[in-house]
Amino acid sequence: MKGTGARAARGMIKDFCRDNKKSLISFAAVFALGIVLGIFITISAAGGEFERVARADMEFGAVKVFFSTSFTVLIGYGVVLLSACAQVLAIASLLAYALLGYYFGKYMCLLVAVYGATGVLNMVVIYIPFFLVTFLLMCVAGAKAACAVGCDRLKRTALTLAKIYGLNIAANFVIFVIVGAFSKVIVVGF
């Protein structure tokens, strides 16, 4: 009786992944491509001269990063909502995953190259959990929006995406503000 809840949750996740396999694979592929592009564009833009940025130029601000990422993620969910409007616009919703991957790659590159050990700590404790949680929740949102049917699909999908966005904001608050209280959150400003 103990493991019934965990077994049920595992079953729901398996069913969701099986039912939305194509969407999830396309989201993951676009996200991975965005990561690669983010790393390569960041390195080529800096010309490999990350050493010019002084470590003293670091700015810390957990609440500032929380609010800026929350607003940016809201825009991403708005783009994902486009796929509920029409099936033709589903391709446009992939832009949200590409940009999320791009910023993930860019931030990983900058945190390691520019901020050294503090940046690596921030990357592992703050930014990787943020990007992965946001990606997973956006995958759920994208799959729900892509398979929306019916006359009021936009309204129902918007409500579903608002709930998922609320979960995303709660997770961001825990990551940036609560965990960020123990480890200073670097404001990546490049």
Secondary structure, DSSP 8 states (H G I E B T S, - for coil): -TTHHHHHHHHHHHHHHHHTHHHHHHHHHHHHHHHHHHHHHHHHHHTT-GGGS-GGG--B-HHHHHHHHHHHHHHHHHHHHHHHH-GGGHHHHHHHHHHHHHHHHHHHHHHHHTTHHHHHHHIIIIIHHHHHHHHHHHHHHHHHHHT--STTHHHHHHHHHHHHHHHHHHHHIIIIIIIHHHS--B----
